[in-house]
Amino acid sequence: MIEYKKFILKNGLTLLVHRDSSSPIAVVNMLYKVGARDENPEKTGFAHLFEHLMFSGSKNVKSFDGELQIAGGENNAFTCNDYTNYYITLPKENIETALWIESDRMLYPNITQQNIDTQRNVVIEEFNQRYLNQPYGDVWLLLRPLAYKVHPYRWATIGKSIEHIKNAKLDDVEHFFDLHYSPNNAIISIVADIEHEKIYELVEKWFGEIPYRTNVRRRLPAEPQQTELRTLTVERNVPLTCLYKAYKICNRQNPDYYVYDLLTDILSSGKSSRLYQNLIKNTKLFAGVNAFISGDIDEGLLIVSARLLPDVDIKQAEAAINNEIEKMRTTKAFEYELEKVKNKVEASQIYSETSILNKAMMLGYYEMLGNIDLINDELKYYRAITAADIMRVSENVFANERCSTLYYKSTQQNSFTMQINE
């Protein structure tokens, strides 16, 4: 049980506080409700670029890392399709250093053409290293636009095209900041051995005068129901041929989200899972098989991925996977399978609550979802899932016309070919 107290400042900033006496360290987590899905389709990659820009200093803090090192702290951040998250850990006695830094860059970030040019180069280099020059690095760049045709999940966090970042202008970046980086579009969650009211006073001191700004939340287009199988075949100079099958699932707030989560655990969580036992152990087709859900807030994906052993025919491998998928659609899961994956979920939750950083992040995340009580209530939803539920969602999600399949073929050639069939 994670106990918390919630405050809302007059400028709309949401504050969540959890007192933890197990550590002398404090965590200050700042979540902004902006991700890649909030971008202009013609100017993608801005949320990720802005994550980098927010470490370029601010009006009164020239070096975040320098100030935090003096205070004995560390900081980092990440961007996803749905939100951007910044976090600082430091001794609780120095918590005001973290609040000073976060408040100053919320109000006065150092957005200059020089900083944009510097961080633009960093992002371009990251794009080249992680997505273009790394084996299998472009998988999500290919799979997302195959699975999504309308919703902004069709591009990855890095952006639809690196040209969008190359062409980013100062006015574009300032406009993005004005739209999304305001107190009323942010959630600050703090975990420390400090009284709730004292933390509120400190947050009010550092953030209370930052003005409320009107945010224009995009009305995101709903992805139409997929009614036909989509396939994409590419050839790359990679060690092994891979296969990726993507199926649309419900949004994060739908109770069936938990059913999909357990479904993928039954398929591929551990060496006793179905895909390991039936495809890795008992065939000579695969070097690895995995199943997972994307965890997106809007309608996400269930992915079944496989690495094929050399010289295995990709259609033979796909038939073996389809056979396991059909079993999920037509027969109920065994009770021992279901209990096993439920126990793993419970153990994972208990373990995650031993980290004060995890607790701070979870508080912000569930508040963003619109139901912070899920931080303590989710386990009961997992526990209530039945074998009939697993079969019901399997029958729905694994329909062939809901599938987008990427055939990622290995070749010793440096050139590549592409075929699209929709």
C-alpha positions as CSV (number, residue, x, y, z in Angstrom):
1,M,0.0,0.0,0.0
2,I,1.4,3.4,-1.1
3,E,-0.2,6.1,1.0
4,Y,-0.2,9.6,-0.5
5,K,-1.6,13.0,-0.2
6,K,-2.7,15.1,-3.2
7,F,-2.6,18.9,-3.5
8,I,-3.5,21.2,-6.4
9,L,-1.9,24.6,-6.5
10,K,-3.8,27.7,-7.8
11,N,-1.9,27.6,-11.0
12,G,-3.0,24.0,-11.7
13,L,0.1,22.2,-10.7
14,T,-0.7,18.8,-9.2
15,L,1.4,17.7,-6.2
16,L,1.5,14.2,-4.9
17,V,3.4,13.4,-1.7
18,H,4.4,10.0,-0.2
19,R,6.4,9.9,3.1
20,D,9.0,7.2,3.1
21,S,11.2,6.9,6.2
22,S,13.2,4.0,4.8
23,S,15.7,6.2,3.0
24,P,17.6,9.5,3.6
25,I,17.2,10.2,-0.2
26,A,14.4,12.3,-1.7
27,V,12.9,11.9,-5.1
28,V,11.4,14.8,-7.1
29,N,9.6,13.5,-10.2
30,M,8.2,15.9,-12.7
31,L,5.8,14.5,-15.4
32,Y,4.6,16.7,-18.2
33,K,1.5,15.5,-20.1
34,V,3.1,15.7,-23.5
35,G,4.6,13.0,-25.7
36,A,5.1,12.2,-29.3
37,R,1.4,11.7,-29.8
38,D,0.9,15.5,-29.1
39,E,3.1,16.6,-32.0
40,N,2.2,18.1,-35.3
41,P,2.5,15.3,-37.9
42,E,4.7,17.6,-40.0
43,K,6.9,18.5,-37.0
44,T,7.6,15.2,-35.2
45,G,10.3,14.4,-32.7
46,F,9.8,17.7,-30.8
47,A,8.9,16.0,-27.4
48,H,12.1,14.1,-27.5
49,L,14.1,17.1,-28.7
50,F,12.6,19.1,-25.9
51,E,13.7,16.6,-23.3
52,H,17.2,17.3,-24.3
53,L,16.7,21.1,-24.4
54,M,15.4,21.0,-20.8
55,F,18.9,20.1,-19.7
56,S,20.5,23.1,-21.4
57,G,20.2,25.3,-18.4
58,S,17.7,28.0,-17.4
59,K,17.8,31.7,-16.5
60,N,19.1,31.1,-12.9
61,V,20.6,27.6,-13.2
62,K,23.4,27.5,-15.7
63,S,24.4,23.9,-15.1
64,F,21.8,21.4,-13.7
65,D,24.4,18.7,-13.3
66,G,26.8,21.0,-11.6
67,E,24.3,22.2,-9.0
68,L,23.1,18.7,-8.3
69,Q,26.6,17.3,-7.9
70,I,27.2,20.0,-5.2
71,A,23.9,18.9,-3.6
72,G,24.8,15.2,-3.9
73,G,22.1,14.5,-6.4
74,E,21.5,12.9,-9.8
75,N,19.0,13.5,-12.6
76,N,17.7,12.1,-15.8
77,A,14.6,11.9,-18.0
78,F,12.8,10.0,-20.7
79,T,10.2,10.6,-23.3
80,C,7.5,8.2,-24.7
81,N,4.5,8.6,-26.9
82,D,2.3,9.7,-24.1
83,Y,4.3,11.8,-21.7
84,T,7.7,13.2,-20.7
85,N,9.3,12.5,-17.3
86,Y,12.1,14.2,-15.4
87,Y,13.4,13.0,-12.1
88,I,16.0,14.0,-9.5
89,T,17.3,12.0,-6.5
90,L,19.3,13.8,-3.8
91,P,19.6,13.9,0.0
92,K,16.4,15.0,1.6
93,E,18.1,17.9,3.3
94,N,18.8,19.4,-0.2
95,I,15.4,18.9,-1.7
96,E,15.0,22.6,-2.3
97,T,17.9,22.4,-4.9
98,A,15.7,20.0,-6.9
99,L,12.6,22.3,-6.6
100,W,14.7,25.3,-7.6
101,I,16.0,23.6,-10.7
102,E,12.6,22.2,-11.8
103,S,10.7,25.5,-11.2
104,D,13.3,27.6,-13.0
105,R,13.3,25.4,-16.1
106,M,9.5,25.3,-16.1
107,L,9.5,29.1,-16.1
108,Y,12.7,30.2,-17.8
109,P,14.3,27.4,-20.0
110,N,17.3,28.4,-21.9
111,I,15.8,28.1,-25.4
112,T,18.2,29.7,-27.8
113,Q,19.2,29.0,-31.4
114,Q,22.6,27.8,-30.2
115,N,21.1,25.3,-27.8
116,I,18.7,24.1,-30.4
117,D,21.5,23.5,-32.8
118,T,23.5,21.7,-30.2
119,Q,20.7,19.4,-29.1
120,R,19.6,18.9,-32.7
121,N,23.0,17.4,-33.5
122,V,22.7,15.1,-30.4
123,V,19.3,13.9,-31.5
124,I,20.4,13.3,-35.1
125,E,23.4,11.3,-33.9
126,E,21.1,9.3,-31.6
127,F,18.8,8.6,-34.5
128,N,21.7,7.4,-36.6
129,Q,23.2,5.2,-33.9
130,R,20.1,3.7,-32.4
131,Y,17.7,3.4,-35.4
132,L,19.8,3.3,-38.6
133,N,23.2,1.9,-37.7
134,Q,22.2,-0.8,-35.2
135,P,20.8,-4.2,-36.2
136,Y,17.0,-4.3,-36.0
137,G,17.1,-0.6,-34.9
138,D,14.5,0.4,-37.5
139,V,11.9,-2.2,-36.5
140,W,9.6,0.3,-34.7
141,L,10.1,2.9,-37.5
142,L,8.6,0.2,-39.8
143,L,6.0,-1.5,-37.6
144,R,4.3,1.6,-36.2
145,P,3.2,3.1,-39.6
146,L,2.2,-0.4,-40.6
147,A,-0.1,-0.9,-37.6
148,Y,-1.4,2.7,-37.4
149,K,-2.7,4.8,-40.3
150,V,-4.4,7.7,-38.5
151,H,-3.5,7.9,-34.8
152,P,-0.1,9.6,-34.0
153,Y,1.2,6.4,-32.6
154,R,2.1,5.8,-36.2
155,W,5.5,7.5,-35.6
156,A,8.1,6.6,-33.0
157,T,9.3,9.0,-30.2
158,I,12.4,9.9,-32.2
159,G,10.0,11.2,-34.9
160,K,8.6,10.3,-38.3
161,S,11.6,11.7,-40.1
162,I,14.9,13.1,-38.9
163,E,14.3,15.9,-41.4
164,H,11.7,17.3,-39.0
165,I,14.3,17.9,-36.4
166,K,16.9,19.1,-38.9
167,N,14.4,21.8,-39.9
168,A,13.2,22.8,-36.4
169,K,13.1,26.6,-36.0
170,L,13.4,28.6,-32.8
171,D,9.8,29.8,-33.2
172,D,8.6,26.1,-33.5
173,V,10.4,25.1,-30.3
174,E,9.1,28.1,-28.4
175,H,5.6,27.4,-29.5
176,F,5.9,23.8,-28.4
177,F,7.1,25.0,-25.0
178,D,4.2,27.4,-24.6
179,L,1.6,24.7,-25.5
180,H,2.8,22.0,-23.1
181,Y,5.3,23.1,-20.5
182,S,3.1,24.8,-17.9
183,P,2.2,24.0,-14.3
184,N,-1.3,23.1,-15.2
185,N,0.0,20.4,-17.6
186,A,2.4,19.0,-15.1
187,I,2.4,16.6,-12.1
188,I,5.1,16.7,-9.5
189,S,5.4,13.7,-7.2
190,I,7.8,13.7,-4.3
191,V,8.8,10.8,-2.1
192,A,10.9,11.7,1.0
193,D,11.0,11.4,4.8
194,I,9.5,14.8,5.1
195,E,6.0,15.8,6.4
196,H,3.4,16.3,3.7
197,E,2.6,19.9,4.7
198,K,6.2,20.9,4.7
199,I,6.6,19.6,1.2
200,Y,3.5,21.5,0.1
201,E,4.9,24.7,1.6
202,L,8.2,24.2,-0.3
203,V,6.5,23.4,-3.6
204,E,4.2,26.5,-3.2
205,K,7.3,28.6,-2.5
206,W,9.1,27.5,-5.7
207,F,6.2,26.9,-8.1
208,G,3.3,29.0,-6.8
209,E,4.1,32.1,-8.7
210,I,4.5,30.4,-12.1
211,P,1.5,31.5,-14.1
212,Y,-1.2,29.2,-15.4
213,R,-1.2,29.0,-19.2
214,T,-4.0,27.9,-21.5
215,N,-3.0,24.6,-23.1
216,V,-4.6,23.4,-26.3
217,R,-4.9,19.7,-26.0
218,R,-5.0,18.0,-29.4
219,R,-8.1,16.1,-30.2
220,L,-6.3,13.0,-31.3
221,P,-7.9,11.1,-34.2
222,A,-9.2,7.6,-33.3
223,E,-7.6,4.8,-35.2
224,P,-10.2,3.1,-37.5
225,Q,-11.0,-0.6,-36.9
226,Q,-8.5,-2.7,-38.9
227,T,-10.3,-5.0,-41.2
228,E,-7.6,-6.7,-43.3
229,L,-4.2,-8.3,-42.8
230,R,-1.3,-5.9,-43.4
231,T,2.2,-7.1,-44.2
232,L,5.6,-5.5,-44.8
233,T,8.7,-7.4,-46.0
234,V,12.2,-5.9,-45.7
235,E,15.7,-7.3,-46.1
236,R,18.5,-6.1,-43.9
237,N,22.1,-7.1,-43.3
238,V,21.4,-8.6,-39.8
239,P,22.4,-11.9,-38.2
240,L,19.0,-13.6,-38.1
241,T,15.6,-13.2,-39.8
242,C,12.9,-11.9,-37.5
243,L,9.1,-11.9,-37.5
244,Y,6.9,-9.3,-35.8
245,K,3.1,-9.7,-35.5
246,A,1.2,-6.7,-34.1
247,Y,-2.4,-6.8,-33.0
248,K,-4.5,-3.9,-31.8
249,I,-5.6,-4.0,-28.2
250,C,-7.7,-1.7,-25.9
251,N,-6.6,1.5,-24.3
252,R,-4.9,1.6,-20.9
253,Q,-8.0,2.5,-18.9
254,N,-10.0,-0.5,-20.2
255,P,-10.3,-3.4,-17.7
256,D,-9.3,-5.8,-20.5
257,Y,-5.8,-4.2,-20.5
258,Y,-5.0,-6.4,-17.5
259,V,-6.3,-9.5,-19.4
260,Y,-4.0,-8.7,-22.3
261,D,-1.1,-8.3,-19.9
262,L,-1.6,-11.7,-18.4
263,L,-2.2,-13.3,-21.8
264,T,1.2,-12.3,-23.0
265,D,2.7,-13.5,-19.8
266,I,1.1,-16.9,-20.3
267,L,2.6,-17.0,-23.8
268,S,6.2,-15.9,-23.1
269,S,7.0,-15.1,-19.5
270,G,9.8,-17.5,-18.4
271,K,11.0,-20.9,-19.5
272,S,7.7,-22.5,-18.4
273,S,5.7,-20.3,-20.8
274,R,3.9,-21.8,-23.8
275,L,6.1,-20.2,-26.5
276,Y,9.3,-21.3,-24.8
277,Q,8.1,-24.8,-24.2
278,N,6.4,-25.4,-27.5
279,L,8.5,-23.4,-29.9
280,I,12.0,-23.0,-28.4
281,K,12.3,-26.3,-26.6
282,N,10.4,-28.6,-28.9
283,T,11.2,-27.2,-32.4
284,K,14.3,-26.2,-34.2
285,L,12.8,-23.1,-35.7
286,F,13.5,-20.3,-33.3
287,A,16.4,-18.7,-31.4
288,G,13.9,-16.7,-29.4
289,V,10.2,-15.9,-29.2
290,N,8.5,-13.2,-27.1
291,A,5.0,-11.6,-26.6
292,F,4.3,-8.3,-24.9
293,I,1.9,-5.3,-24.9
294,S,3.0,-1.8,-25.7
295,G,1.5,-0.2,-22.6
296,D,0.2,2.9,-24.5
297,I,-2.6,5.1,-23.0
298,D,-4.7,5.0,-26.2
299,E,-5.3,1.8,-28.1
300,G,-2.0,-0.1,-28.1
301,L,-0.4,-3.2,-29.6
302,L,0.1,-6.8,-28.6
303,I,3.4,-7.9,-30.2
304,V,4.5,-11.4,-30.9
305,S,8.2,-11.3,-32.0
306,A,10.5,-14.1,-33.0
307,R,14.1,-14.6,-34.1
308,L,14.5,-17.5,-36.5
309,L,17.4,-19.9,-36.6
310,P,19.5,-19.8,-39.7
311,D,17.9,-21.3,-42.9
312,V,14.4,-21.6,-41.4
313,D,11.6,-20.7,-43.8
314,I,9.8,-17.7,-42.4
315,K,6.4,-19.0,-43.5
316,Q,7.0,-22.3,-41.6
317,A,8.0,-20.3,-38.5
318,E,4.9,-18.1,-38.8
319,A,2.7,-21.2,-39.1
320,A,4.1,-22.6,-35.8
321,I,3.4,-19.2,-34.1
322,N,-0.1,-19.1,-35.5
323,N,-0.7,-22.6,-34.2
324,E,0.1,-21.4,-30.7
325,I,-2.1,-18.4,-31.1
326,E,-5.0,-20.5,-32.3
327,K,-4.7,-22.6,-29.1
328,M,-5.2,-19.4,-27.1
329,R,-8.3,-18.6,-29.1
330,T,-10.0,-22.0,-28.8
331,T,-9.0,-23.5,-25.5
332,K,-9.0,-22.1,-22.0
333,A,-5.7,-21.5,-20.2
334,F,-4.9,-23.9,-17.4
335,E,-5.6,-22.7,-13.9
336,Y,-1.9,-23.3,-12.9
337,E,-0.8,-21.1,-15.8
338,L,-3.0,-18.3,-14.7
339,E,-2.0,-18.5,-11.1
340,K,1.6,-18.5,-12.0
341,V,1.5,-15.3,-14.0
342,K,-0.7,-13.6,-11.4
343,N,1.9,-14.5,-8.7
344,K,4.6,-13.0,-10.9
345,V,2.6,-9.7,-11.3
346,E,2.1,-9.5,-7.5
347,A,5.8,-10.2,-6.8
348,S,6.8,-7.6,-9.4
349,Q,4.6,-5.0,-7.8
350,I,5.9,-5.7,-4.3
351,Y,9.5,-5.5,-5.6
352,S,8.8,-2.2,-7.4
353,E,7.5,-0.6,-4.2
354,T,10.9,-1.1,-2.5
355,S,12.3,1.7,-4.7
356,I,11.5,5.3,-3.8
357,L,12.1,6.3,-7.4
358,N,9.6,3.8,-8.7
359,K,7.0,5.0,-6.2
360,A,7.5,8.6,-7.3
361,M,7.2,7.7,-10.9
362,M,4.1,5.5,-10.3
363,L,2.3,8.3,-8.5
364,G,2.8,10.6,-11.4
365,Y,1.9,8.0,-14.0
366,Y,-1.4,6.9,-12.4
367,E,-2.4,10.5,-11.7
368,M,-1.9,11.2,-15.4
369,L,-4.1,8.2,-16.2
370,G,-6.9,9.9,-14.3
371,N,-7.2,7.3,-11.5
372,I,-4.4,7.5,-9.1
373,D,-6.0,4.9,-6.8
374,L,-4.9,2.3,-9.4
375,I,-1.5,2.5,-7.8
376,N,-3.0,0.4,-5.0
377,D,-6.0,-1.2,-6.7
378,E,-4.5,-2.8,-9.9
379,L,-3.6,-6.1,-8.3
380,K,-7.2,-6.9,-7.5
381,Y,-8.0,-6.5,-11.2
382,Y,-5.3,-9.0,-12.1
383,R,-6.5,-11.4,-9.4
384,A,-10.1,-11.3,-10.7
385,I,-9.1,-12.4,-14.2
386,T,-10.4,-15.9,-15.2
387,A,-9.4,-18.4,-17.8
388,A,-12.6,-17.5,-19.7
389,D,-11.4,-13.9,-19.8
390,I,-8.1,-15.0,-21.4
391,M,-9.9,-17.0,-24.0
392,R,-12.4,-14.2,-24.7
393,V,-9.8,-11.5,-25.4
394,S,-7.6,-14.0,-27.3
395,E,-10.5,-14.9,-29.7
396,N,-11.0,-11.1,-30.4
397,V,-7.5,-9.8,-30.6
398,F,-5.9,-12.7,-32.6
399,A,-8.3,-12.3,-35.5
400,N,-6.2,-12.4,-38.7
401,E,-7.7,-9.2,-40.1
402,R,-6.5,-7.3,-37.0
403,C,-2.8,-8.3,-37.6
404,S,0.0,-6.3,-39.0
405,T,3.0,-8.5,-39.8
406,L,6.6,-7.4,-40.4
407,Y,8.9,-9.9,-42.1
408,Y,12.4,-8.8,-41.3
409,K,14.6,-10.9,-43.5
410,S,18.3,-11.4,-43.0
411,T,20.6,-11.0,-46.0
412,Q,24.3,-10.7,-46.5
413,Q,23.8,-7.9,-49.0
414,N,24.2,-4.3,-47.8
415,S,21.4,-3.1,-50.0
416,F,17.8,-3.8,-49.1
417,T,14.4,-4.2,-50.7
418,M,11.0,-3.4,-49.5
419,Q,7.6,-4.7,-50.4
420,I,4.3,-3.5,-49.0
421,N,1.0,-5.4,-49.2
422,E,-2.0,-4.0,-47.5
